[in-house]
Every structure is written in C-alpha cells, then in structure tokens.
Amino acid sequence: MLTPIVVAQVVVALSVLYVWIFRYDNLVREFKEYRLSDTVRNLVGAVKIALCTLLLTGIWYPSLVLYPALIMAFLMLGAQVAHFRAKHAWQKYIPSLVLLLLSLYIAGVASGRLA
C-alpha cells in the first residue's frame, strides 16, 4: 500500500536522481554560475545520489530514512541559498523548496513527530 511517506520518499529520490543523472549538463552550468568548483559539484552529486538510494531503501527499512531526509533537506536549503545569491527568478526556487519541504516531512514522520 502506498502511504504518503512512501510517496514522498519516491518523489524526492526520483526527482533528485533525474536532475543529477539526466540534467547533469544544466547542473554544470548552474554550479559555474554559483562559482562553486567541480569538486564541490561532484561531491554534492555523489552525496545526493547516495541519499536517494537510502530514501528508496528506506521504503523497506524505515530506520534508514531519518538522517538521509535531514541531510537532503539541508542540501535543498543550500540550493535555496544558491538561487538567492544568484538572484534567480522566484520560479527557480520552487523545485528545491518543494523537495526541502518533502524532506522535512519525511524526517518528521521518520522521527515519530508527525503521523
């Protein structure tokens, strides 16, 4: 049965994987715009892909979900800051904001603070 937490985990994981695998050229351009090094970009990408793997694995092993969701939320907060510093239009903020909120929801449910 698909519960809201499982849907949220799948949405976050597949969205992030899609961006980091199929839209990588766009990320290269954005990280240059943010004046962040290739090393930082590759480190962020590796961490996000690992977190996505843990979020998906957490469907069957829920104890794996809390910390990856919190770290993903932190990285999405970093994306918000990067968009702000680059003075992007507000539309650019929406995807990372939605993923930030979903990651916080996942963490809240995983911690037992939300039902």
ABEGO torsion letter per residue (X at the ends): XBBAAAAAAAAAAAAAAAAAAAAAAAAAAAAAAAGBBAAAAAAAAAAAAAAAAAAAAAAABAAAAAAAAAAAAAAAAAAAAAAAAAGBBAAAAAAAAAAAAAAAAAAAAAAGABX
